[in-house]
Amino acid sequence: MKKICLPLILSLLLLLTACGGQKSSNAGTNEGAAGAENAAAANANGSAAATEGTITYESENGPIEVPANPQRVIVVASYAGNVMALGVPLVGVDSWSKMNPRYQDHLAGVEEISEENIEKIIELDPDLIIGLSTTKNLDKLKEIAPTVTYTYGKVDYLTQQLEIGKLLNKEKEAQAWIDDFKARAAEAGEQIRAKIGDKTVSVIESYDKQLYVFGDNWGRGTEVLYQAMKLNMPEKVKEMALQDGYYALSAEVLPEYAGDYLIISKYLDQENAFQQTESYKNIPAVKNGQVFEANAKEFYFNDPITLDYQLDFFKSHFLGN
């Protein structure tokens, strides 16, 4: 009897040992899988943290920590179009940007703000604020979110877009647009110069009953005409407007500043009485039908969205395509 039971007991022990080993093996496999999943989750969290972290931007006023992936940007002046062109979400923009017809598709749900309405800006909870060096309440804005300002005209219009690209961690995208725009504008410039020769072009605007003529870096298409397409500016405009960017003048002396072609940046909701004067009507460009009128509200800035529109506008009016 003992001889019969002993082999049976040994068999049972072996079976239990095998089962126990299998359970240990399965447990080890499950723990390994769980560990791999946790590691993957940790890596994902780490990647998210890196995306949601900060970068150091070298601003005019020194290095500043800004979001690596900003999602709630407020622009208090001038640069909303630069931000929109790079696909970065805005939550608040200045009134000039808000009323720009070219921006409307990009600004659905974006609030109009003012540098003086600090409470409104706080409510919008921005993670980055962008403005001009002349922006009011900068100390208060800096308490709300990282605030970066630029001096208008300190760098050229293309370098400005590159700087915005660096700030938003989208330098490559900014540079790609710059390279493409320069090529398109250079080609258009060659075509236009081939058609009009060395004829001159002036850009004027009437705002609040005051006439202005512009140099080569004050929006209204001036960067495209003179810098990118290399069209000619009248000597009188060079003398009076090139250095400061603009020059105020009267309707009586406008003929002295008018080129062979006249670009009018026109506010449709304001008085433009100068166009009814004899001095205007007798300008050769007017008599020859070489006046191109643009909506001032969408011609005002010099960001990629506006520049692309201005380039198309000039190609259409100068070349008829």
Sequence and secondary structure as in RCSB ss.txt:
>XXXX:A:sequence
MKKICLPLILSLLLLLTACGGQKSSNAGTNEGAAGAENAAAANANGSAAATEGTITYESENGPIEVPANPQRVIV
VASYAGNVMALGVPLVGVDSWSKMNPRYQDHLAGVEEISEENIEKIIELDPDLIIGLSTTKNLDKLKEIAPTVTY
TYGKVDYLTQQLEIGKLLNKEKEAQAWIDDFKARAAEAGEQIRAKIGDKTVSVIESYDKQLYVFGDNWGRGTEVL
YQAMKLNMPEKVKEMALQDGYYALSAEVLPEYAGDYLIISKYLDQENAFQQTESYKNIPAVKNGQVFEANAKEFY
FNDPITLDYQLDFFKSHFLGN
>XXXX:A:secstr
 HHHHHHHHHHHHHHHHHHHHHHHHHHHHHHHHHHHHHHHHHHHHHHHHHHTSEEEEEETTEEEEEESS SSEEE
 SS HHHHHTTT  EEEE HHHHT GGGGGG TT EE  TT HHHHHHH  SEEEEETT TTHHHHHHHS EEEE
 TTSS HHHHHHHHHHHTT HHHHHHHHHHHHHHHHHHHHHHHHHHTT BEEEEEEETTEEEEE SSSSTTHIII
IIIS  B  HHHHHHHTTTSEEEE GGGHHHH  SEEEEEE TTS  GGGGSHHHHTSHHHHTT EEEEEHHHHS
  SHHHHHHHHHHHHHHHH  
